[in-house]
């Protein structure tokens, strides 16, 4: 019996008041939330940094691609044979490999369609799709002017019916 009383008194002495236990639980929860919040913040910051670096690499490759093809479409006829060979060699040596690594899947598909296109008019519209794919891949479509989509649909419809757009 004495042992039982001693055990009872020891458990009463060891028990903590509800206010103290609530404070301990609140402090532990606060620390846990702060640690989780800091970890999530670091995770999302790092993820955003990686996405930004990937977007930058894609932009560099897409810029090389567009620079060459705009030159090929507008200035190539005026260039010397040496300049043509030099630019083509530089393009073939650098750009396709980088596009294979950094280009989005949708870009690669559109590029394949455009590259295999034989019709000049269709080829221009396919190239336009490539540009739109690049803009979408770099999140630039959010910044585009309203009405561009309508105009492009009108151009596509006109090319399908072989009638000039409005």
Buried (B, 14 or more C-beta within 10 A) or exposed (E): EEEEEEEEEEEEEEEEEEEEEEEEEEEEEEEEEEEEEEEEEEEEEEEEEEEEEEBEEBBEBBEBBBEBBEBBEEEBEEBEEEEBEEBEEEBEEBBBEBBEEBBBEBBEBBBEEBEEBEEEEBBBBBBBBBBBBBBBBBEEBEEEEEEEEEEBEEBBEEBEEEEEEE
